[in-house]
Amino acid sequence: MSVLSPGRPAEIRRGPARPRPTTLGHRTGFPVVAAAFLVSMAFSAAPTPLWGVYQRYEHFSTFTVTVAFAVYALGVVVSLFLAGHLSDRLGRRRILLPAVLLEAVSAAVFLSSASLPAVIAARLVSGLGVGMITATATAYLAELHLAARPGASRARADLAATAANLGGLAVGPLVSGLLAQYASRPLHTPYLVFLGLLLLSAAGLAFVPETVEAAGERTPYRPQRISVPGASRGTYFAASAAAFAAFSVLGLFTSVAPGFVSDALHHPSRALAGLVAFLVFGAAAAAQPALARVTAGRRLAAGLLLMTLGVGGVIAGVRSAHFPLFLASGVAAGAGAGTLFQGAVTTVAALAPARARGEALAGLFLAAYAGLALPILGIGAATRFVTAETALLGFGTALLALAAAIAAHFARARHGAGPNGR
C-alpha cells in the first residue's frame, strides 16, 4: 500500500521528448499511465479479502498473515529508497514499465502456489514494484499533463495520481472479493484476472512517450537521501508520527480486519470483506480533495479526531459483534487516516527548503511504512498469546496515546511563536 510519493517535484527537466510515430501523444499517454497506476495499486491490495481463504484452506494463522503483509511493506520501503528516484535520471517509462512487469511476476507467483513461501515471495516482489511505481507514476502524470497543456495547473495531474493510488487500493479488494466469492478457484481467479490487466497495462506503457531524457554522463549511484529540517525538528517528528498512525490504521484494514469480519463479526463472505476495504480506502480517497482548501493544521486536527473516534468504534463493533457499527467506524477511520496523512505531507513540504523537500518527504514515508508494518506485526504476535479482540484493544489504546501526543505538540505549536503554529 502506498498513498503518495517522496520523489522530487515533478517537472519536465530537459523538455518533453517529441513523440515518435510509434508512440502515443502526451495527451493520450496520460490516461494510459493513470490506468497502469490504478491497476498496479489495485493488484497490490487484491489479497486483502483472500486472507480468510488462506487461513481456512492453507491454515495460515493471524500472525502468518501479518508477516506476509509486513514483507510487502518491507519491499515498498526498500524499493522507494533504492530505486524510486531513479526515473529522475533514467527516464519515467524506463522505470515504470519494468515495475509494472514486476507486479505481473508477483501475480504469476501467486498463481503458481498458495503455500506460505510463495505468498511471501509474491508479496515481497509486489512491494518492490509498488515502491518504484508510486514515485515514478506520480511524476510521469504531471509531466505528461504539462507537456499536453503547457502552462496549465498541476491540479488535474495531482488529482489523477491520488485517484489512481487510493482508488486502486479501494477497487482492488472489491474486485478480488467479488471474484473470490462468485467465481471458481478463489485463490486463482483474482490473480489471473489481475495478471491479464497488468500485462495489458505494460503493453500500453510501451507506447507512452518518455518525458525525461536519460543523462548522457555517468553519475555515481546513491540511494534516496533522508533529511530532517533542522529548525523544525519537533514539528517534523510530530508529522512523521501522524503518518505512522495513519498508515497503521490503513494497514489494519488490509491485513487482519478481514479476519475480524469473518470470525468475530460472523460474516465470512469474501465479497463483504472486499467491500469493507473498498469503503475504508474510498473514504480515505474522498476525504483528501474534500479538505484540500483547509489549512494543514486543521486537516491534522480533523484527521486525528476522525481516526481515533473511528478506531474506537471499530473496537466497540468487534467486541459487541455489531457489524454496522464496525463498518461505519471503519469508514470514519479511513477518512481520518487519509486526511491525517495529507496534512502530514503538507506540513513537511512546507517545513523543508525546496532543495531538500524530497529528502524530507522520504523520511516521512519511512515513518509511514514503519506504521504500515510494525503495529500490524504486533497485533499478529499478540494473537499468539491473547484473543484477537484483546490484541485489537491494545492497538487502539496505543494509537490513542500516540494521537494524544501528536495533538499536544501541535496545540503547543499553535500557541507558540513561529511558523509551525499555522
Secondary structure, DSSP 8 states (H G I E B T S, - for coil): ---S--S-----SS------TTS--HHHHHHHHHHHHHHHHHHHHTTGGGHHHHHHHS---HHHHHHHHHHHHHHHHHHHHHTTTTHHHH-HHHHHHHHHHHHHHHHHHHHH--SHHHHHHHHHHHHHHHHHHHHHHHHHHHHHHHHHSTT--SHHHHHHHHHHHHHHHHHHHHHHHHHHHHSS-TTTHHHHHHHHHHHHHHHHHTTS--SS---SS------------GGGHHHHHHHHHHHHHHHHHHHHHTTTHHHHHHTTS----HHHHHHHHHHHHHHHHHHHHHTTTS-HHHHHHHHHHHHHHHHHHHHHHHHHT-HHHHHHHHHHHHHHHHHHHHHHHHHHHHHS-GGGHHHHHHHHHHHHHHHHHHHHHHHHHHTTTS-HHHHHHHHHHHHHHHHHHHHHHHHHHHHSSSGGG-
